[in-house]
Each structure stands twice: as C-alpha cells, then as structure tokens.
C-alpha cells in the first residue's frame, strides 16, 4: 500500500533531482517552464495518464460545471458524447486484441506441446534443441546481479539430488509455482504432494460468445484426486457499462466457473476435520463431535464464488 504520509512522499518524490549546489549559487540549475512542458508532452506515459485523467473527470459533477452558463454546458455535453464514442472505439480495440491473442495461441501450441513431451519424458530433446546457455552460466549471472543489488544472502533451499537416469523434468510445474510470487502464496505445504503430479497447464481462449479463456490443469494418475483434468473458466466482457460508460478501463472478468474435484477418500486438502469431546454435566457421559472446516489450499482456486 502506498504511504500517504506527506513527509515520506516528499522524501521519495521521483520528480526531485538531488544537486550539490549551495543556496544562492550562480551555478544552480535553471529550468524553463517551456522546456519542462515540451519534455512532458513528449513522454507517452504522461500523455496516457492525462488521457485517463480526462476520461475520469468527464461524467463527474462539480460545483464549477454547475456554475457554468447553459451555452458552455451544452458544449460540455458535446465533449461527453465525443468521449463516449472514443470509449466505444477503445472497446473495439480490446476485442481485436483478444482476437489476436486467440490467433497467436495457435502458433504457441506446438511449442507448449513440445515442452509437455520433454517434461514428461515422452521425447528426448536433440542436441540442437539443447543449444542454450548452461544452468551454471545463468546461476553466475544471477549471483552477479544479486551482488550488484547488494541484497542479503538467503539460505539456499534444499534440492532433491537426481541421478543421470532421471526421466523428464521431475516436479516441473510444482517448481514453477514455488518460484512465481503470486502462485507460491497460494500453494500450501499440504498441496505440494498433489502438485507433484501436475503434468501440464493449458490456456484455451474463447474469442466470443462468450469472450474469455479456460485454464486446464492436467494430472497423471495419483493417490489424491480422480480427475485427470481440473478447469477454471473466465468469462469476460469488453464493452462500456451503459450506466457508467466513462469508467471503462478495458476488458474485465465478470464471472469465474470452477469445477468439482473428486477427492479420493481422506485426501481432501481443502478441509480439516476437527474432533471435540463433549461431556454431559448431569450424566457424566462423553461424546465426540466432528466438525469440518475449510482451510487454505491452492485447490480452493477451483471453487470460486459464482454469480
């Protein structure tokens, strides 16, 4: 979360440039307002931010606008209509961008299929396919980068020792999950034995009716779930809300649909069974009550709220 402390903001202002010029020195840097404006107008990020700001201002009532004469208010209505037309064009842009993603997904597919085959030991890559920088060279690069950034050393995680008879790339997807921040936060320790059996992930696009995509998680036979595939479908829309058209910021996910997981007996890692003994005060007898509670798990990902 951003720190809104004015004092902290003043210290971290990226627009301030530190100089060693003494107060009153003739060598103090002089910046003309015209030069600043020219530099600012040539910055596409600044212009994009301005466009977004204008888009958010339109449609927002203010005392200033209410105080304007009717002739000016009439022109403002014209500007709002122009802005709405540009919003519709922006919507078309995102729809075409999604169509482009669908088109290029077909070009990616053969490479992803090859990856799956190598990971799961279906094929052995050729010497030409292995023509790439060695892991040792990449590790050296990472160490050098860490040294430059002057980060404190972190304890290396324990690595499973594999021999030359190892097939494919064991636990490939689990390793990916544990090294991607947003995914590693979702994965619990009790999820890992199941994710060791994850053999492929695919993203299947739906161009329209409805616009969206589906994530498919493929598992080899295992002792935890009966499903060979788990899916999560995302339904999107890329059109302005008729009641609030100027809030449009591009495609948005309007619905998620998960799938039921067929857990093998006693293997559901999304719940925990709690047992509690209750003693009757009068009779002195005891009975055991069980209660099932939900716990954190990556596999809750497939049970999203719907609506």
N, C-alpha and C positions, 0 to 999 in steps of 0.2 A: 504494500500500500504506500502511496506517495506520502511524503512527510509534508504537512501543510504548515509547519512552523515557519513564520516569515523569516526568522533569524537563520534557520537552516537553509531555507530557499535562497537567501541572499548569499550564503557561503557557497552554494552549489550551482549558482546561476551559470549555465554554459555559455551565455552571451557575453560574460565578463572576461576580459583578457588581462592577465596579470603583467604589469610592467614594473620596472625598477626606476622610473623617472621620479625625481623629487618634486614636491609640490612647488609650483611656480616656475619650474624649469622651462626654458625655451624649447627643449627637446621633447616636450610632452606631445604625444600623438594627437593630431588634429584630424577628425573625421567629418567630412561634409555630409549633410543630410541627403544631398542628391546622390552621392556615391553609395550611401547605405541603401537608399531606395532602389537604385539600379541593381545593386548586388542582390537585394532581397527579391526583386521581380524576376531575376534570372534563376532563382532557386525553385525547381519544380515542386519540392516538398512544401515550401512555404506557400506556393500558389495553390497547391492541393488543399492545404489546411485552410486557406482563405475561402476556397470554394465550399468546403464543408461547413465553415462558419456561416457563410451566407445562406446556405441551404437550411441550417438550423434556425437562423433568425427569421426567415420567411415563415409566416404562419404563427409567429409568436406575438400576441397582442402587447402593446406597450402604451404608456401614457403619451409618449411622443407621437406615435401614429394616430392615436385617438384625437390628438390636438390639431392634426393637420386639416386643412380645408378640403372640401369634397373633391375638388379638381385633382389634388395630389393623391388622395385616397383612391381615386379612380385609376390613376396611373400605377399605383402600387398593386391594384388588382390585376392589371395587365402583366406586371412583373411576376406575380404569383402564378399566373397562367403559363407564362414562359418557363418558369422554374418547373412547373408540373410536367410540361412537355419534355424538358431535358431529363426529368426523372424517369419518364417512360422510355426514353432512349437508353438511359443507363440500365434500366431493367432488361431491355433487348440485348445490350452488351453482355450482361452476365449470363443470359440464356445462351447466347452464342459461345461464350467462354466455356460453359458447361458442355455444349455440344462438341467443342474442340477437345475437351478432356475425354469425352466418350470415344472420339475418333482415335486419339493417341493411346488410349488404354489398349486398343487392339495391337498397336505397334509394340507396346511394352510387354504384352502377354508372352511371346516366345522366350524372352529373356527371364521372366519370372518362372516360367515352366522349367527352363534350364537350371535355374537356381534351386528349385524344388528337387529336381533329379539329383543334383550334386549333393545337396544337404542330406538327402535320404538314401544316399549310396545306390541310386538307380543307375548312375553312369559315373565314370571316372573322367575328369577333365583332361584335355590334351595338353601337351607342353605349351602350345601356342595360347591356349586359354588361360594358362597359369603365368603368362608373361606379365608380371606385375611386381611392384616393389615388395621386398620381403617384410615380414612382420617385424623383424629386428630393426630394419631401417625406419619403419613407421614408428616403432616404440622409441627409437632415439630421437626422432623429430618431436614426439610428444613430450619427452623428458626435457629437451632443449626449450620447448615452448613454455613448459611449466617453470623452468629456471628463470626465463626472461620475465615471466609474470610474477616471480618471487612468491609463489604460493607455498604454504607449509606442506611438508611431505605428509602424505596419507599412507596408512598401512595398506599394503597390497593384500587383496583378498586371496584366500586360499584357492588354488587352482587344482582341478582334478588332473592327475597325471594320466596321460593316454599313451599307448604304445603305437608302433608302426602298423599294427594290424587293425587299427580303428577304422571303421567304415563311416563314410559320410562325414557330417559335422555334428557330433552329439550335442543335444540340448541347444540347438542353434537359436530357436525362437525365444526360449527362456532367457538366453544370454542377451538377446536384443532387448527384451522387455526390461531386464535389470539395468540396462545401460541407457535407457531413454527416460528422462526425468518424470514425465507425465505418466508413463506406464509403470515405472518402478514404484511410484507412490500407491498404485492400485494393487500391486502384487503383494500378497501376504506370504509368510513362510509356509503356511499350510497349502497354498496354491501351487507351490513350486513342483512337487512330485507329479501333479497333473499336467502342468505346462511342459514338463519334460517330454510329454507325448504329443505335443503340438507339432505337426509336420509341415503346415503351410497356412498362409493367410492370403486371401484374395479380396480385392475390391471390385465389385461388379457395378457398373454405372447404369442408371436408368435415365435415358435422355429426356423423356417427357411422359406424362400420363401415368404416374406422377414423376416429376423431376426428383432425382435423388440417387442414392447408391446403397449397396448392401455389402457389409463386411462378412466374409465367410472364414471360419476357423476350422481347419481340418485336423482331426486327431487319429492317430493309429490306435488299434485295439489296446485297451488298458483296464486296470482294475478299479477305475473310479467312475467313469461315465459310459453309458451305452451308445450315446450319439457319436457318429463319425464326423458330423459337421454341426457347428453351432453358428447361428447367424444373428446379425443385428442390422435392421433396415432403417435407413434415414430418409424421410420424406421432406422435400424442400419446396420452397416457393421463391420466385424471383419477380415479384410484382409489388408495386406500392400499395399500401393499405388505403382504400378509398376514403376512410375516415381520418387518416393521418398520413397523407402522401409524402409530406416533406421529411418524415422520419426514416425514409427508405435508405438503407446503407448496403444494399446488396442481398444476395440470397440468404435465407435463414432457414434453419431446420425447424419444422413445425410439428414433427411427430417422429418418435422412435418406436420401433417394434422389435422386441427381442424374441427369444424362443425358449420353450421349456427344455430344461436339462433333465435327462433321465439318469438319475444317480443310482449307482449300484448300492445295495443295502449297506447302510452305515458309513457311506463315503461322502455324504453331502457336506462340503466345507463351508457352505454359506450359513449354516445354522449350528447352534450348540445346544445340547440337551443338558439342562440343569436339574439336579435331583435335590429335593429338600425333604427332610424328615419332620413330620408334624406330630406333636404329642398331645393327646386329649387330656385336658386338665382334670376332668372328673374321673374318667375310667383309667387313665394312665396308659392307654394303648397308643401305639405309634403307627403311622402310615407314611409311605414315601410318595411324594408328589413330584411328577416330572413336568418340566416346562421347556418349551423350545423357543429359543431367542435367535434373532438374526445377528450375524457377526460380519465384520469387514472381510471381503473377499473379492478378488478380481472377477469372479464368476457372477457377482451381482450386476456386472456390466450387461448381462443378457436379460436382465429383468428390470428394464427401465420403466418409469411411470408412462402410461399411455393416456392419450386424450387429444 
